Amino acid sequence: MAEELVKIEGSKGEIYSSLIPQIKALVGDEKDLVANQANIAAALKHAFGFLWVGFYNVREDMMILGPFQGPIACTRIRKGKGVCGTVWETKKHIVVDNVDEFPGHIACSTLSKSEIVIPLIQECQVIAVLDIDSDQLTAFDENDVLYLNEICEWFVTTL
């Protein structure tokens, strides 16, 4: 298991390329979902300084707040509600450049300006989502989509 993360400067792609092997080493052989989600959220927050990074886990008919880094958050989200609930319903990632323009956005923090949500899919079902908020408008791009999908797809294989 990794003891600490090596933070590099550079483009988003360079940071993700350095971070992904470190996340894989951090998770290692650990099988506990909560522990691994907590470390992944912490690694992403540390590397990029996002406002909020965390997971919502699907439990029957509701998503429940999982491990996160950042300001306090909404505890429960229904399918189809807000960005996270929409990702759960559609099984597709969403990038929101301005959360104030997303119909039905759930404002857990007024500091949040943009958001990306990536589904974790196992056996054709969304089991969780990775939710990342920024205090900057248009903070997420194709690099975030590519690398965060890679992290989530890999993470599901460890479960």
N, C-alpha and C positions, 0 to 999 in steps of 0.2 A: 504494500500500500504506500502511496506517496505521502510524504510528511508535510510538504508545502508545495504550492504552485509557483512555477517560474513565470512571472509576468513579463511579456515582451511588448515592445512598442512596434508599431507598423500598421499596415492596412488591416482591415477587418479579416480578410482572408488569411493573412499571415498570423494574426492573433488566434483565429480559430484553428489553423493548422498546427500551431504550437499547443493549444489548449486541449484538443481532442485526445491525443495520446495521454495527456496528464489526467484527464477525466477517466479514461479507461483504466489507467493504473490506480487511480483513487478508488474506483469501484472494485477492481480486482475480482476476487472470488466471493465478495460479500453478497449475500442473497437478500438481505433485509431491504424491502422497498423504501421504507421511510428513511433509513440511513443513507441509501444511495441517492434518493431524491434530494435530501438535505445537502449532500456534498456537491451534487451537480448544480443545484441552485446557487450555492455559495461560490463555486468555481466560476460560473458565468457572471455573477455579480462582481466578483473580485476582478475578473479579466476586463470587463467592459464598463463597470460603474453604472449599470442600468438602475433605474429607480426601484423597480420591483421585479423579482424573478421567483417563480414558484410553480407548484403543481396543484392541479385540482384532480382528484381521483373519483372515478365513477363508482357510486354505490347505489345499486338498483335504479331508482328514478331520479337521482340527484347527483350533482358533483359536489364533493366535500373538499374544503381547503386542506391541502397537504403541506409539506415542508416548503418554506419560502424564506426569502431575504428581502427586507424592505419594510415600508410602513404597514400597519395593520390592514387586513384585507377582508373582503366579503367571505363569509363562511360557507354558504350554500348557493349553488347556481342550478337552475332548472334547464333541462334540455331545450335548446332553441332560444334561450334568453341571453342577451349580451353577446360579446365576442366569443367568450369561452363556450357558452351554450350552443352558439351557432356552429362552432367548429365540431363540437360533440355531435350535433345533428347531421352536418354535412360530411363529416370525416375528412375535411380538407383544411389545410392551414389558411389563416387569414392574416394579412398585414393591413393595419389601419394607420394611415398617415396622420389623421386628426380624429381622435376619439369623439370629439364633440359632433362630428358629422356622421357617426355610425348610428343608424336607427336602433334605439333600444339599448344603447351602451349603458352598462352598469358602472356607475362612478364610485368605485371603492375609495379612490383618492383623487382629490381635485388637482393634485400635482401631475397626474398622468396626462400626457398629451398625445402619445402614439403608442401602438401596441402590436405585438405579434403573438399569435397563438398557434401551436403545433400539436396535432393529435398524436397520441401514442396508441397504435392500433395493434391488437393481438387477436388472431383468429377472426379477422374481419370486423371486430368490435372495438370502439374507442374505450380504452380502460382508464385513460387519464389525458390531461392536456398540460403542456408546458406553456405558461403564460409569462410574457415579459413586457413590462411597461417602461417607457422612457418619459422623462420630463421635457423632452424636445420633440417638436413636430417632425414628421417624416424621418424618424431615426432608423428605420429598418429598411433593408434593401435585399437584393437577390443573394448577397453573401449570407445574410442572416437566414433566409429561407433555406438555402442549400445546406449550410453547416448545421443549423438547428434540426432540420429534418434528419440529417445524418446521425446526429447525437441521439435523437429520439428513436429512430429505427434501430440503431445499435443497442440502446438501452433496453428496448423491448425484448431483444434476444437474450438478455441476461436474466430475465424474470422466470 
